[in-house]
């Protein structure tokens, strides 16, 4: 499913992407950032599937014509279940459909690897992210009280049919799904970012 869209390209994450991903990780999750060792450990696990979105439309192999990493996402796939581990998009790139495209990529990987149910946690104070996930077939199944720093609850959501979710959204048609984290809507800055 990796491809080119609206000035960015999604491709599998490699070891060479770790420094750029760590820069975004620290910027997007200053209180809950993973360590570099944690990110490298995730990449080394065969049940993990991580992707980056890079500016530009290069070959997709980190080669010439490809710009810097502007977003990343990860999936833990242990069939029949999977978990969206994280999704983060550089604030300068919000509103371009990157979060939606990464979620489509992650759900596609879930389906490819035999995952029948995908779970995630989303901040209770991020309604736009919740709406995007609902559009992809995620439904609220519980709450983890004070899960995030600052005492923010996590809403636990589940998508029971990843392939149907992609089909129902058309893979997230450009301009159709809500982007999360638009400061104009009074968002507190949590934005297009979620960490499991």
N, C-alpha and C positions, 0 to 999 in steps of 0.2 A: 503494500500500500504506500510505501514511501514515495514521495513525489514533490512536485513544485507547485506553489500556490501563492499568489499575491506577494511576491517579493521574498519568499522564503522557501526553503526546502527542508523536508523532514527525512532523516536517515537514522540508522542505528547509531547509538552512542559508542564511542571507542575510548580507550585509555587516553588518547591524545586530547579528548574533550574534557577530561577531568578538571584541569585548571580553570577553564572557562565556566564550567558548570559550578565549580566551587565559588567563583566570583558571584554568580547569580544566586546561588544557595545562601551565601552570607547576606547579600543585599535583600533578598525576598523574605528570608526567615531569620532575622537577626537574633531572635531569642531561642529559636529551635533548630538552628542549622546543623545538618549532619557534618561530621568530620570528613576529611579527605579519605581516611582509612575506611570509613563506613561506605562512602560512595564506591571506592575501589572494590570493597568486599561485595557490594551489591552486583557490580559488573561481573565479578568472577563467578557468581552463582548461576548455574545452568537454568534455574527456574525463574530468573529475572530477565526482563526484556526492557531495555532503556532506549530512549530515542531523544534526539536533539533536533531543534529547528534552527537552521542557519540562514542568515541573511543572504540574499542572492539566489541564483539558480545554477550553481556549478554542477559538476558531475555527480556530486553526492558522496564522494569518497574522501572528502576533506581536501581535495585538490584545488587547483587554480580555478578562480571564478567563484569560489565559495567564501562568503563572509563569515563574521563571527557568530558564535552560538548566541541565540536570543531567547531560547526556551528549551525545556527538557521535561520528560515524563518517564515514569517507570511503572512496570507491571510485575507482580509476583504471580506466577502461574503454577499452581500445584493442583492439577485436575482432580476433581471436577470444580474446584474453586480457584478464584484469583482475587487479587487486591490491587487497586490503583495505589501505588506507593507514594507518588508525588506528581504534581504538575505545577510548573512555574514558568511564567512568561515575563521577560523584561518589561518593566512598566512602559518604556518607550514604544513597545510593540503591541500594547493592548489595543483591542478593537479591530484587529486584522484577521481574526478567525484562527489564530494559532492554537489557542487552548482547545477549541473545537476540533481542529485537525489532529492534535496530539491525542485527544480522547478517542477519536475515530481510529487512529493507529493502534492505540492500546487495546481497544475492544476487538479490533481485527486480529491482533496477536492472541488475545484470549481465545477467540473462536478457533484460530489455527492450532492452538495447543490443547484443544479439547476442554477448555474451561466452560462450564455451564452457568456459573454464577460469579459475578464480579462484585466485590464489596469496595467501599471507600468510606473515609471519614471526611466531613466537610465542616468548616467552622459554622457555628450557629449564627454568627454575625455576618455571614456572607451569603445573603439571599440570592444574589445574581448567579453565584456558582451553583447553588442548589437548584435554581431554575434550569440552568444548562444541563445539569445531570438528569433532572426530570425529563427533559426533552430527549435524552438518550435512554430513557426507560428505567432510570434508577428510582427506587421508591424508598422512603424513610422506613427503617425497621427498628430504630432505637436511638438512644442518646447516651453518650459517655460524658458524665458530668465533670466539668473542670479539666477536660482533657488537654487543652492548650494552655500555655503560659498565660498568666493574667486571668485565669479562672474561666476562660471561654469554653463552653460546651462543644463537643463534637457530635454532629448528627451522623449516624451510621446509615448508609444507603446501600441498596443492593439492586443489581441489574441481573435478571434471571435469564435473559436471552441476548447475549452480545450481538449475534448476527442480526437478529430482528431489530435491535436498537439502531444499528448502522443503517439497515434498510429503511426503517421508519423515518430516519432523519435525512435520508439521501446522502449519508456520510457527512452530514452537517453542511447543507448548502450554504455557499458564500452569502453572507449578509442576512441569513435567516435566523440563526440562533442568537440569543442574547450573549453578549460578552460580559464577563463579570469584572467588577472592579473599576467602573467608570466613576471617577471622582465627582463628576457633575451630578451624579445621582446621590450624593451624600455618603458615599462609601467611606469607610474609615481607613482605607488604604490597604486592606487585606487583599483585595483585588484578585487578579487572575493567578492565584497561587493556592495550592493546598498541599499539605503534607500529612501523610499517614502517621 
